[in-house]
Amino acid sequence: MGKLMQPPEEHELTERSKLIPILDRDAECCERRDSTEMTVNNDGPKELEAHFTLLSTVLFAVGQTIGSGIFVSPNEVIKQVGSPGMALVIWVLSGFISLTGALAFAELGTMIKRSGGEYQYIRAAYGKLPAFVYLWMCGVIRNSMGCAVIALTFSSYLTSLFIPHTHPTFIIIKKSGAAAAIVFIIAVNTYSTKCGVVMANTFCVLKLLALSVLVLLGAWKLGQGEVENISVGFEGTDMNPGTWTTAFFAALWSYSGWNCINMMAGEI
């Protein structure tokens, strides 16, 4: 006779133990620790207190994806490729790449339900040292640069409402405003996670309204017959692969943010 079939629950636990042994060992250690900032889940490791509802989670993901990139990248993409047709191809391909990444992270998020995102996945697959190095790389380089670009873009648009770009103090005011915005966001999230959620939802709604206005203005112009900028199609396309790479980076920057939910999986 063949081997007896394991019960579904036992089989699932066995498969999970084989897949993420490091996280399972950490779960056993976490259960022996006391912390006032975490809540204990009898079925798994300690996690941060859940503050995000379904609506807040969706708005947070949309707000992270619709960041500063969509307001600055379109000009860079079409400048690099040289034609509206090729620019649309770059945007579609970048969207497909981002979609595949989002689907992969959705699967990982249901398997490893802990805050940390890529850190947790790298730790489970390759160990603590690669995950630690990746975390420091994100903190020192990737995330820091991303926050700086977003803050500078916000400050640039806000400052331009009151001071022209040619004003001698424009650069100083723009950088000061960006630094103040970063400090303000840090202070709000440090004071209260719930306040941070409300602020993120508010900014998401404002960004959706801004994009809606841009889309309506574009549709209005098309309705008036102003199609000279898109009627050229692929004419004038730059066939240099190097410029295409730069365009892809700009487009992918606009789509970035689809992995943010996994960073806070324990708070949902």
Contacts in CASP RR format, 6 or more apart in sequence:
PFRMAT RR
TARGET T0000
AUTHOR 0000-0000-0000
METHOD contacts of the structure
MODEL  1
MGKLMQPPEEHELTERSKLIPILDRDAECCERRDSTEMTVNNDGPKELEA
HFTLLSTVLFAVGQTIGSGIFVSPNEVIKQVGSPGMALVIWVLSGFISLT
GALAFAELGTMIKRSGGEYQYIRAAYGKLPAFVYLWMCGVIRNSMGCAVI
ALTFSSYLTSLFIPHTHPTFIIIKKSGAAAAIVFIIAVNTYSTKCGVVMA
NTFCVLKLLALSVLVLLGAWKLGQGEVENISVGFEGTDMNPGTWTTAFFA
ALWSYSGWNCINMMAGEI
5 11 0 8 1.000
6 14 0 8 1.000
16 24 0 8 1.000
16 111 0 8 1.000
17 24 0 8 1.000
19 111 0 8 1.000
19 124 0 8 1.000
20 111 0 8 1.000
20 112 0 8 1.000
20 124 0 8 1.000
21 124 0 8 1.000
22 123 0 8 1.000
22 124 0 8 1.000
22 127 0 8 1.000
22 128 0 8 1.000
23 45 0 8 1.000
23 112 0 8 1.000
23 114 0 8 1.000
23 120 0 8 1.000
23 123 0 8 1.000
23 124 0 8 1.000
26 45 0 8 1.000
27 44 0 8 1.000
27 45 0 8 1.000
30 45 0 8 1.000
30 46 0 8 1.000
31 40 0 8 1.000
31 44 0 8 1.000
31 45 0 8 1.000
31 46 0 8 1.000
33 46 0 8 1.000
35 46 0 8 1.000
37 48 0 8 1.000
37 49 0 8 1.000
38 46 0 8 1.000
38 47 0 8 1.000
38 48 0 8 1.000
38 49 0 8 1.000
39 46 0 8 1.000
39 47 0 8 1.000
39 48 0 8 1.000
39 49 0 8 1.000
40 46 0 8 1.000
41 47 0 8 1.000
45 114 0 8 1.000
47 113 0 8 1.000
47 114 0 8 1.000
47 115 0 8 1.000
47 266 0 8 1.000
47 267 0 8 1.000
48 115 0 8 1.000
48 264 0 8 1.000
48 266 0 8 1.000
48 267 0 8 1.000
49 193 0 8 1.000
49 267 0 8 1.000
50 266 0 8 1.000
50 267 0 8 1.000
50 268 0 8 1.000
51 193 0 8 1.000
51 194 0 8 1.000
51 197 0 8 1.000
51 267 0 8 1.000
52 60 0 8 1.000
52 197 0 8 1.000
52 264 0 8 1.000
52 267 0 8 1.000
52 268 0 8 1.000
55 201 0 8 1.000
56 197 0 8 1.000
56 200 0 8 1.000
56 201 0 8 1.000
57 261 0 8 1.000
57 268 0 8 1.000
59 200 0 8 1.000
59 201 0 8 1.000
59 204 0 8 1.000
59 205 0 8 1.000
60 197 0 8 1.000
60 200 0 8 1.000
60 201 0 8 1.000
60 204 0 8 1.000
60 260 0 8 1.000
60 261 0 8 1.000
60 264 0 8 1.000
61 257 0 8 1.000
61 258 0 8 1.000
61 260 0 8 1.000
61 261 0 8 1.000
62 204 0 8 1.000
62 208 0 8 1.000
63 200 0 8 1.000
63 203 0 8 1.000
63 204 0 8 1.000
63 207 0 8 1.000
64 257 0 8 1.000
64 258 0 8 1.000
64 260 0 8 1.000
65 255 0 8 1.000
65 256 0 8 1.000
65 257 0 8 1.000
65 258 0 8 1.000
65 260 0 8 1.000
66 204 0 8 1.000
66 207 0 8 1.000
66 208 0 8 1.000
66 211 0 8 1.000
67 150 0 8 1.000
67 207 0 8 1.000
67 254 0 8 1.000
68 149 0 8 1.000
68 150 0 8 1.000
68 153 0 8 1.000
68 154 0 8 1.000
69 149 0 8 1.000
69 153 0 8 1.000
69 250 0 8 1.000
69 253 0 8 1.000
69 254 0 8 1.000
70 211 0 8 1.000
70 254 0 8 1.000
71 153 0 8 1.000
71 157 0 8 1.000
72 153 0 8 1.000
73 250 0 8 1.000
73 251 0 8 1.000
73 253 0 8 1.000
73 254 0 8 1.000
74 87 0 8 1.000
74 254 0 8 1.000
76 246 0 8 1.000
76 247 0 8 1.000
76 250 0 8 1.000
77 87 0 8 1.000
77 90 0 8 1.000
77 91 0 8 1.000
77 247 0 8 1.000
77 250 0 8 1.000
77 251 0 8 1.000
78 84 0 8 1.000
78 87 0 8 1.000
80 238 0 8 1.000
80 243 0 8 1.000
80 244 0 8 1.000
80 246 0 8 1.000
80 247 0 8 1.000
80 250 0 8 1.000
81 87 0 8 1.000
81 90 0 8 1.000
81 237 0 8 1.000
81 238 0 8 1.000
81 243 0 8 1.000
81 244 0 8 1.000
81 247 0 8 1.000
82 236 0 8 1.000
82 237 0 8 1.000
82 238 0 8 1.000
83 232 0 8 1.000
83 233 0 8 1.000
83 234 0 8 1.000
83 235 0 8 1.000
83 236 0 8 1.000
83 237 0 8 1.000
83 238 0 8 1.000
84 229 0 8 1.000
84 230 0 8 1.000
84 232 0 8 1.000
84 233 0 8 1.000
85 230 0 8 1.000
85 233 0 8 1.000
85 234 0 8 1.000
85 237 0 8 1.000
86 234 0 8 1.000
86 237 0 8 1.000
86 238 0 8 1.000
87 247 0 8 1.000
90 244 0 8 1.000
90 247 0 8 1.000
90 248 0 8 1.000
90 251 0 8 1.000
91 251 0 8 1.000
93 248 0 8 1.000
93 251 0 8 1.000
94 248 0 8 1.000
94 251 0 8 1.000
94 252 0 8 1.000
94 254 0 8 1.000
94 255 0 8 1.000
95 251 0 8 1.000
95 255 0 8 1.000
97 252 0 8 1.000
97 255 0 8 1.000
98 252 0 8 1.000
98 255 0 8 1.000
98 256 0 8 1.000
98 258 0 8 1.000
101 258 0 8 1.000
101 259 0 8 1.000
102 258 0 8 1.000
102 259 0 8 1.000
105 117 0 8 1.000
105 258 0 8 1.000
105 259 0 8 1.000
105 261 0 8 1.000
105 262 0 8 1.000
108 117 0 8 1.000
108 121 0 8 1.000
108 262 0 8 1.000
109 117 0 8 1.000
109 262 0 8 1.000
109 265 0 8 1.000
112 120 0 8 1.000
112 121 0 8 1.000
112 124 0 8 1.000
112 265 0 8 1.000
113 265 0 8 1.000
113 266 0 8 1.000
114 120 0 8 1.000
114 265 0 8 1.000
114 266 0 8 1.000
115 263 0 8 1.000
115 264 0 8 1.000
115 265 0 8 1.000
115 266 0 8 1.000
115 267 0 8 1.000
116 262 0 8 1.000
116 263 0 8 1.000
116 264 0 8 1.000
116 265 0 8 1.000
117 259 0 8 1.000
117 262 0 8 1.000
117 263 0 8 1.000
117 265 0 8 1.000
118 134 0 8 1.000
118 138 0 8 1.000
118 259 0 8 1.000
118 262 0 8 1.000
119 131 0 8 1.000
119 134 0 8 1.000
119 135 0 8 1.000
119 138 0 8 1.000
120 131 0 8 1.000
122 130 0 8 1.000
122 131 0 8 1.000
122 134 0 8 1.000
123 130 0 8 1.000
123 131 0 8 1.000
147 182 0 8 1.000
148 178 0 8 1.000
148 182 0 8 1.000
151 177 0 8 1.000
151 178 0 8 1.000
151 179 0 8 1.000
151 181 0 8 1.000
151 182 0 8 1.000
152 174 0 8 1.000
152 175 0 8 1.000
152 178 0 8 1.000
154 178 0 8 1.000
154 181 0 8 1.000
155 173 0 8 1.000
155 174 0 8 1.000
155 175 0 8 1.000
155 176 0 8 1.000
155 177 0 8 1.000
155 178 0 8 1.000
155 181 0 8 1.000
156 174 0 8 1.000
158 177 0 8 1.000
159 170 0 8 1.000
159 173 0 8 1.000
159 174 0 8 1.000
159 177 0 8 1.000
160 170 0 8 1.000
163 169 0 8 1.000
163 170 0 8 1.000
163 173 0 8 1.000
164 170 0 8 1.000
185 199 0 8 1.000
188 195 0 8 1.000
188 196 0 8 1.000
188 199 0 8 1.000
189 195 0 8 1.000
189 196 0 8 1.000
193 267 0 8 1.000
238 244 0 8 1.000
261 268 0 8 1.000
END
